Amino acid sequence: MGGRSGLAPIPRPLFARPAAELARDLIGATLLMDGVGGLIVETEAYDHEDPASHSYAGRTARNAAMFGPPGHAYVYRSYGLHWCLNIVCGTEPSGSAVLIRALEPTAGIEVMQQRRGTVVPKLLCSGPGRLCQALGVTGALDGQPLDRPPFSILARREEVPVVSGPRIGITRGAETPWRFGLRGSAFLSRRFA
């Protein structure tokens, strides 16, 4: 069954690949939560051999979803304040995930504005915490499959220009160029150098 505007859902087996590859390929895809969301314009990749990854020291109660099947959500709270949405990837049990850092809002904008308390389009989903607040993502979705409601991830229609650079807000592994973005997007959490 086709999705929004004739776009097809990304099948779960396509998430069973390396985090950096998936992070790049998700740029230009569409992420919706109960019909609210938009175009993925920024991601970051993390895997179990990466010192910046939550899975680097092994499985814990907090990161258990990262060791589950690909194509599921890993949702955690950052600094005790903001929810962050990740897509589990790799081969089981991998400990790999892709953080969704920013969206260009395209669907359910009024709902996002109410949740975020702003009408400024750039401030709706530019950053993982803002994005989760705008989409209504909470820890209750940790471990849930991304190919079932309330989630919908739709493949991009065509190739898009992607830029990469160092990840944001980490101290270990900061030099790894595993942050990916849609070139020229006004909705990035931070511009690329």
HELIX and SHEET records of a PDB file:
HELIX    1   1 ARG A    4  GLY A    6  5                                   3    
HELIX    2   2 ARG A   12  PHE A   15  5                                   4    
HELIX    3   3 ALA A   19  ASP A   25  1                                   7    
HELIX    4   4 ALA A   64  PHE A   67  5                                   4    
HELIX    5   5 ILE A  109  ARG A  116  1                                   8    
HELIX    6   6 LYS A  122  CYS A  125  1                                   4    
HELIX    7   7 PRO A  128  LEU A  135  1                                   8    
HELIX    8   8 GLY A  139  LEU A  141  5                                   3    
SHEET    1   A 6 ALA A  73  SER A  78  0                                        
SHEET    2   A 6 HIS A  82  CYS A  89 -1                                        
SHEET    3   A 6 SER A  96  ALA A 107 -1                                        
SHEET    4   A 6 VAL A  36  TYR A  46 -1                                        
SHEET    5   A 6 THR A  30  MET A  33 -1                                        
SHEET    6   A 6 PHE A 151  LEU A 154 -1                                        
SHEET    1   B 6 ALA A  73  SER A  78  0                                        
SHEET    2   B 6 HIS A  82  CYS A  89 -1                                        
SHEET    3   B 6 SER A  96  ALA A 107 -1                                        
SHEET    4   B 6 VAL A  36  TYR A  46 -1                                        
SHEET    5   B 6 ARG A 179  LEU A 182 -1                                        
SHEET    6   B 6 VAL A 162  GLY A 165 -1                                        
END                                                                             
